[in-house]
Amino acid sequence: MPDKRRPRAAAPAMAAEDGLLLLQSQALAEEEAAKTKEEMLTRFLKDKLAKEERSSALNLHKLSTQWRAVLRETKDKELRQDIEILSQTFARVMDCKDGVIEQSLATDLEEAEEQHAQALRSHLHNIDRLLQLQRCRLTCLEEGYGAQLEALKTEFEAERRTILEQHERESCYLRDVVLAAEQNYAKNDHEATLNFQSARDDIKNKSLQEKQYSRMQLGGKAEVLWEQFQRAVQSYAEATEHQKITFEALKQKDEKSSREIETQAKKLQKLQDSVTATKGRIAAHLRESEEQNRRAWEEKQRVLRQLQELKSEMNQAGAKAHGSLARLTAQSSAALKALAQVVEKAQRILRLAEMCRRLETEEEKVLPFYPSSLAEGEQRDARRVLEETPAEPLAWAMRDYVGLERFWQRFNKAKLEEQALERERAALSQRNRRLRELLRQYLAGISVSQEVLGEPNSLLAVERKSCVPRDLPRAGRAQGHQGVAHPDSLLGGDACPDPIHGSAGTG
């Protein structure tokens, strides 16, 4: 009986197993169908999501382009209005500043011209004074030279008159002496003649006596000899009658000449003595006059040397004045060139200021000079340092540029803004490079090429991930999928109908 019951009991079991197998096969079929449907839905959603992303990117690009154009037009209008306002303000401020700068430059130029004219007048006045002093000095020297020359002439004339008067007196004295000597000589001659005649008479008498005695002794001989002598004398006289006459005349003449020679010899001796004394006095006077002439010549040479020195000094002064005038001319031409350069530099500064004025903001136009960043104590210290008398050359030179403090303030502000803009430009350049790099990476991510495939791509890494969690059961995947919102609803767009079931609800 147990053996017969076992097949009967096994039949329902087999039927149950067949049912279970059938149910399992149906479940597997349903699961396969659901998986296929899920895969188709996933591919459809991915395709639709890619299309939506492309269309949304295109629409966003179009919107941004149109919005950018609208903003550009609006900004262009605002900028044009700002530029007009800024140009008008800049023109007004530039006109004011041009007037102030022109007035200040004209004032400075007038002051410089006045200073130049004053310096030139002072220089010319000094030159005139120097020339007047030199002329006065030369006049004084000429007057002194003339006075000394007149004094020397007067002294020479007085001495000459003295010498002539003394010579005249000595000549009168010598004439008196000669007259006295002649009178003494005539007297002595008369006495000598008387003595001679008396002596001759004595000798003649004696000779007559001797002659008579001799005649007495030598009468005979004498008569013979006298006869011979008479004959010889007669013959001689006859032969030398003419010579005798000549001899007598010469003898008389010789006697007369001897007497005259003796007289003149005595006169000459006296005259020689007087002339010797006079020559001694004249030699003394000549020595004195030569000494005076030598002193006068030395004085004249000294005066000539002084005159030459004065002429050389005057020439040097003239050369120096000419050099000073040439140097002044060169300096004035250099000053004119420097002023021309300053005017050109001022014009260039004005052009640059006009160009910079167009780029100023409203705040800079209203408040061109920013307030000082120093505290009150620091400002007081700075003012005290500025009020102190500088001791260094550079500090003295900086005192001439105190009026450019506002200019340097704006210049430093412009330099600071330039440095800030340079740094901002560098930062923007770096940011632009970074954005370009990101854009390049994005473009490389959305495009497919060998280089992109060879490099790591974030977009491809995201697409490899599955949208369905792996730990969910197979039976719950469909239910979980039914409760998930469609990606199109997340994008805010209308749901597209399912190509399989005709709705976007469940699978």
C-alpha positions in Angstrom: 0.0 0.0 0.0 2.7 2.5 0.6 4.2 1.8 -2.8 0.8 2.5 -4.5 0.3 5.7 -2.6 3.7 7.2 -3.5 3.0 7.7 -7.2 -0.3 9.3 -6.4 1.3 11.7 -4.0 4.2 12.4 -6.5 1.8 13.4 -9.3 0.7 16.7 -7.6 4.2 17.3 -6.7 5.3 17.0 -10.2 2.4 19.2 -11.3 3.5 21.8 -8.8 7.1 21.6 -10.0 5.9 22.0 -13.6 3.9 25.0 -12.5 6.8 26.5 -10.7 9.0 25.9 -13.8 6.3 27.5 -15.9 6.1 30.4 -13.6 9.9 30.7 -13.5 10.1 30.6 -17.3 7.3 33.3 -17.5 9.2 35.4 -14.9 12.4 35.0 -16.8 10.6 36.0 -20.0 9.0 39.0 -18.3 12.4 39.9 -16.8 14.1 39.6 -20.2 11.3 41.7 -21.7 11.6 44.3 -19.0 15.4 44.4 -19.4 15.1 44.9 -23.1 12.5 47.5 -22.6 14.6 49.2 -20.0 17.7 49.2 -22.3 15.6 50.7 -25.1 14.2 53.3 -22.8 17.7 54.1 -21.5 19.1 54.6 -25.0 16.1 56.7 -26.0 16.5 58.9 -22.9 20.2 59.2 -23.5 19.6 60.3 -27.1 16.9 62.7 -26.0 19.1 64.1 -23.3 22.0 64.6 -25.7 19.6 66.4 -28.1 18.2 68.5 -25.3 21.7 69.4 -24.2 22.7 70.4 -27.7 19.6 72.4 -28.2 19.8 74.1 -24.7 23.5 74.9 -25.4 22.6 76.4 -28.8 19.7 78.3 -27.3 21.8 79.6 -24.4 24.5 80.7 -26.9 21.9 82.5 -29.0 20.4 84.1 -25.9 23.8 85.2 -24.6 24.7 86.5 -28.0 21.5 88.5 -28.3 21.7 89.6 -24.7 25.3 90.6 -25.2 24.3 92.7 -28.3 21.6 94.4 -26.3 23.9 95.0 -23.4 26.6 96.3 -25.8 24.2 98.7 -27.4 23.0 99.9 -24.0 26.5 100.2 -22.7 27.6 101.9 -25.9 24.8 104.5 -25.4 25.8 105.0 -21.8 29.5 105.2 -22.7 28.8 107.7 -25.5 26.8 109.8 -23.1 29.6 109.5 -20.5 32.2 110.3 -23.2 30.2 113.4 -24.3 29.9 114.6 -20.6 33.5 113.8 -20.0 34.7 115.5 -23.2 32.7 118.6 -22.3 34.0 118.6 -18.7 37.5 117.9 -19.9 37.2 120.7 -22.5 36.0 123.1 -19.8 38.7 122.1 -17.3 41.3 122.1 -20.1 40.2 125.6 -21.1 40.6 126.7 -17.5 43.9 125.0 -17.1 45.1 126.2 -20.5 44.2 129.7 -19.4 46.0 129.2 -16.0 49.0 127.6 -17.7 49.2 130.2 -20.4 48.9 132.9 -17.9 51.5 131.3 -15.6 53.8 130.6 -18.6 53.3 134.1 -19.9 54.0 135.5 -16.4 57.1 133.3 -16.1 58.2 134.3 -19.6 57.7 137.9 -18.8 59.6 137.5 -15.5 62.4 135.7 -17.3 62.5 138.4 -20.0 62.5 141.1 -17.4 65.3 139.3 -15.5 67.3 138.8 -18.7 66.7 142.5 -19.6 67.6 143.6 -16.1 70.7 141.4 -16.1 71.7 142.8 -19.5 71.1 146.3 -18.4 73.1 145.7 -15.2 75.9 144.1 -17.2 75.9 147.0 -19.7 75.7 149.5 -16.8 78.7 147.8 -15.2 80.6 147.8 -18.4 79.8 151.5 -18.9 81.0 152.1 -15.3 84.1 150.1 -15.9 84.8 152.0 -19.1 84.1 155.3 -17.4 86.4 154.4 -14.5 89.1 153.3 -17.0 88.7 156.5 -19.0 88.8 158.5 -15.7 91.9 156.6 -14.7 93.5 157.1 -18.1 92.6 160.8 -17.9 94.1 161.1 -14.4 97.2 159.3 -15.6 97.4 161.5 -18.7 96.9 164.6 -16.5 99.6 163.3 -14.1 101.9 162.5 -17.0 101.2 165.9 -18.5 101.8 167.6 -15.1 105.0 165.7 -14.6 106.1 166.5 -18.1 105.3 170.1 -17.7 107.1 170.1 -14.4 110.1 168.5 -16.0 109.9 171.0 -18.9 109.6 173.9 -16.5 112.5 172.5 -14.4 114.5 171.9 -17.6 113.8 175.4 -18.9 114.6 177.0 -15.5 117.8 175.0 -15.4 118.6 175.9 -19.0 117.9 179.6 -18.3 120.1 179.3 -15.2 122.9 177.6 -17.2 122.5 180.2 -20.0 122.6 183.1 -17.5 125.5 181.6 -15.7 127.2 181.1 -19.1 126.4 184.7 -20.0 127.8 185.9 -16.6 130.9 183.8 -17.1 131.3 185.0 -20.7 131.1 188.6 -19.4 133.5 187.8 -16.7 135.8 186.2 -19.2 135.5 189.2 -21.5 136.3 191.5 -18.5 139.2 189.2 -17.6 140.5 189.2 -21.2 140.1 193.0 -21.4 142.0 193.4 -18.1 144.6 190.9 -19.3 145.0 192.8 -22.5 145.3 196.1 -20.6 147.9 194.4 -18.3 149.6 193.0 -21.3 149.7 196.4 -23.1 151.0 197.9 -19.9 153.6 195.2 -19.5 154.4 195.4 -23.2 154.9 199.1 -23.0 157.1 198.6 -19.9 159.0 195.8 -21.6 159.3 197.9 -24.7 160.7 200.8 -22.7 163.0 198.4 -20.9 164.0 196.9 -24.2 164.6 200.2 -25.8 166.6 201.3 -22.8 168.5 198.1 -22.8 168.9 198.4 -26.6 170.2 201.9 -26.2 172.6 200.6 -23.6 173.6 197.7 -25.7 173.8 200.0 -28.7 176.0 202.5 -26.9 178.1 199.6 -25.6 178.2 198.1 -29.1 179.1 201.5 -30.6 181.9 201.9 -28.1 183.1 198.4 -28.8 182.6 199.1 -32.5 184.6 202.2 -32.2 187.3 200.4 -30.3 187.1 197.5 -32.8 187.1 200.0 -35.6 190.1 201.5 -34.2 191.8 198.2 -33.9 190.5 196.7 -37.0 190.2 199.7 -39.1 192.4 198.5 -41.7 191.1 195.0 -41.7 187.7 196.2 -41.5 188.1 198.6 -44.3 189.5 195.7 -46.4 186.9 193.4 -45.2 184.3 196.1 -45.4 185.2 196.7 -48.9 185.1 193.0 -49.5 181.9 192.9 -47.5 180.6 195.9 -49.3 181.4 194.2 -52.5 179.9 190.9 -51.3 177.0 192.8 -49.8 176.5 194.7 -52.9 176.8 191.6 -55.0 174.6 189.8 -52.5 172.3 192.7 -52.3 172.2 192.9 -56.0 171.6 189.2 -56.1 169.1 189.1 -53.2 167.5 192.5 -53.5 164.2 191.1 -54.2 164.6 188.4 -51.5 165.8 191.0 -49.1 162.8 193.1 -49.6 160.7 189.9 -49.1 162.8 189.0 -46.1 162.3 192.4 -44.6 158.6 192.2 -45.2 158.6 188.7 -43.8 160.7 189.7 -40.9 158.4 192.6 -40.1 155.6 190.3 -40.5 157.3 187.7 -38.4 158.0 190.1 -35.7 154.4 191.3 -35.8 153.2 187.6 -35.9 155.5 186.7 -33.0 154.1 189.5 -31.0 150.6 188.5 -31.9 151.5 184.9 -31.2 152.8 185.8 -27.9 149.8 187.9 -27.2 147.4 185.2 -28.4 149.4 182.6 -26.6 149.0 184.5 -23.4 145.3 185.0 -24.2 145.0 181.4 -25.1 146.7 180.3 -21.9 144.3 182.5 -19.9 141.4 181.4 -22.1 142.5 177.8 -21.7 142.6 178.2 -18.0 139.2 179.8 -18.0 138.0 177.3 -20.5 139.4 174.4 -18.4 137.6 175.8 -15.3 134.5 176.4 -17.4 134.8 172.9 -18.9 135.0 171.6 -15.4 131.9 173.5 -14.4 130.2 172.5 -17.6 131.2 168.9 -17.1 129.8 169.1 -13.6 126.7 170.7 -14.9 126.6 168.1 -17.7 127.0 165.3 -15.2 124.2 166.8 -13.2 122.1 167.4 -16.3 122.9 163.8 -17.5 121.9 162.5 -14.1 118.7 164.5 -14.3 118.1 163.4 -17.9 118.8 159.9 -16.8 116.3 160.2 -14.0 113.9 161.9 -16.4 114.5 159.1 -18.9 114.0 156.4 -16.3 110.8 158.2 -15.1 109.7 158.4 -18.7 110.4 154.6 -19.2 108.6 153.9 -16.0 105.6 156.0 -17.1 105.8 154.2 -20.5 105.8 150.8 -18.8 102.9 151.9 -16.6 101.1 153.1 -19.8 101.8 149.8 -21.5 100.6 147.9 -18.4 97.5 150.1 -18.4 97.0 149.5 -22.1 97.5 145.7 -21.5 95.1 145.8 -18.6 92.6 147.8 -20.7 93.0 145.3 -23.5 92.6 142.4 -21.1 89.6 144.2 -19.6 88.2 144.7 -23.2 88.9 141.0 -24.0 87.4 140.0 -20.8 84.3 142.2 -21.5 84.2 140.8 -25.0 84.4 137.2 -23.6 81.8 138.0 -21.0 79.6 139.5 -23.8 80.2 136.4 -26.0 79.5 134.2 -23.0 76.3 136.2 -22.2 75.3 135.9 -25.8 75.9 132.1 -25.7 74.1 131.9 -22.4 71.2 133.9 -23.8 71.0 131.7 -26.9 71.2 128.6 -24.7 68.4 130.2 -22.5 66.3 130.8 -25.6 66.9 127.3 -26.7 66.0 126.0 -23.2 62.9 128.2 -23.2 62.0 126.9 -26.6 62.4 123.3 -25.3 60.4 124.3 -22.2 57.6 125.7 -24.4 57.7 122.6 -26.6 57.7 120.4 -23.5 54.8 122.5 -22.1 52.8 122.1 -25.3 53.5 118.4 -25.2 52.4 118.3 -21.6 49.2 120.3 -22.5 48.5 117.8 -25.3 49.1 114.9 -22.9 46.9 116.6 -20.3 44.2 117.1 -22.9 44.4 113.4 -23.8 44.4 112.4 -20.1 41.5 114.7 -19.4 39.3 112.7 -21.8 40.1 109.6 -19.8 39.2 111.1 -16.4 36.2 109.9 -14.4 33.5 112.2 -13.0 35.1 111.9 -9.5 38.5 112.9 -10.9 36.9 115.8 -12.7 35.1 117.0 -9.5 38.0 116.1 -7.1 41.2 116.2 -9.2 43.5 116.0 -6.1 43.0 113.2 -3.6 43.3 114.1 0.1 46.6 113.4 1.9 46.9 110.0 3.6 49.1 111.4 6.3 47.9 112.0 9.9 47.9 115.5 11.4 51.1 114.9 13.3 52.8 113.6 10.2 51.5 116.6 8.2 52.9 119.0 10.8 56.2 117.2 10.8 56.3 117.4 7.0 55.4 121.2 7.1 58.1 121.7 9.7 60.7 119.9 7.6 59.6 122.0 4.5 59.9 125.2 6.5 63.4 124.5 7.8 66.3 126.0 6.0 67.9 123.3 3.8 71.6 122.5 4.2 72.1 120.2 1.2 72.3 121.3 -2.4 69.6 118.8 -3.4 67.2 120.2 -0.7 67.9 123.7 -2.1 67.1 122.5 -5.6 63.9 120.9 -4.4 62.7 124.2 -3.0 62.4 125.5 -6.6 59.9 122.7 -7.4 57.5 123.1 -4.4 54.9 124.5 -6.8 54.8 121.1 -8.7 53.5 119.3 -5.6 50.0 119.0 -7.1 51.4 117.9 -10.4 53.5 115.2 -8.7 50.5 114.2 -6.7 48.4 113.6 -9.8 51.4 112.1 -11.5 51.9 109.6 -8.7 48.2 108.8 -8.6 48.3 108.1 -12.4 51.4 106.0 -11.9 49.7 104.0 -9.1 46.6 103.6 -11.3 48.9 102.5 -14.1 50.6 99.9 -11.9 47.2 98.7 -10.6 45.9 98.4 -14.2 49.0 96.5 -15.2 48.4 94.1 -12.3 44.8 93.8 -13.2 45.7 93.3 -16.8 48.1 90.6 -15.8 45.4 88.9 -13.6 42.9 89.2 -16.4 45.5 87.8 -18.8 46.1 84.9 -16.5 42.3 84.4 -16.0 41.8 84.5 -19.8 44.5 81.9 -20.3 42.8 79.7 -17.7 39.4 80.2 -19.3 41.0 79.4 -22.7 42.5 76.3 -21.2 39.1 75.2 -19.7 37.4 76.0 -23.1 40.0 74.0 -24.9 39.4 71.1 -22.4 35.6 71.4 -22.9 35.9 71.5 -26.7 38.2 68.5 -26.5 35.7 66.8 -24.2 32.7 67.2 -26.6 34.7 66.3 -29.7 36.0 62.8 -30.5 39.5 62.5 -32.0 42.5 60.4 -31.6 44.1 63.0 -29.3 41.0 63.2 -27.2 40.7 59.5 -26.9 44.4 59.3 -26.0 43.9 61.8 -23.2 41.7 61.5 -20.0 38.2 62.8 -20.8 35.8 63.7 -18.0 32.7 63.5 -20.2 33.6 59.9 -21.4 34.2 58.9 -17.8 30.8 60.1 -16.7 29.0 58.3 -19.6 30.6 54.9 -18.7 28.7 54.9 -15.4 25.3 53.2 -15.2 22.3 55.2 -14.2 20.7 52.2 -12.4 22.1 51.2 -9.0 23.7 47.7 -9.0 22.5 46.7 -5.5 18.8 46.9 -6.4 16.9 43.6 -7.0 15.8 42.8 -10.4 12.1 42.7 -9.6 12.3 46.2 -8.1 14.1 47.8 -11.0 10.9 48.4 -12.9 9.1 49.8 -9.9 12.1 52.0 -9.0 12.2 53.2 -12.6 8.5 54.0 -12.5 9.0 56.3 -9.5 11.9 58.2 -11.1 11.0 61.5 -12.8 11.8 61.9 -16.5 14.9 63.9 -17.2 12.8 66.2 -19.4 10.8 67.2 -16.4 14.0 68.2 -14.7 14.9 70.4 -17.6 11.5 72.1 -17.4 10.4 71.0 -20.9 7.4 69.0 -22.1 7.7 65.2 -21.8 8.0 63.5 -25.1 5.8 60.4 -25.7 7.4 57.1 -25.4 7.9 55.5 -28.8 6.9 52.1 -27.4 4.1 52.7 -24.9 3.0 56.1 -26.1 3.5 57.8 -22.7 6.4 59.0 -20.5 5.0 57.3 -17.4 6.1 53.8 -16.5 7.8 51.1 -18.6 
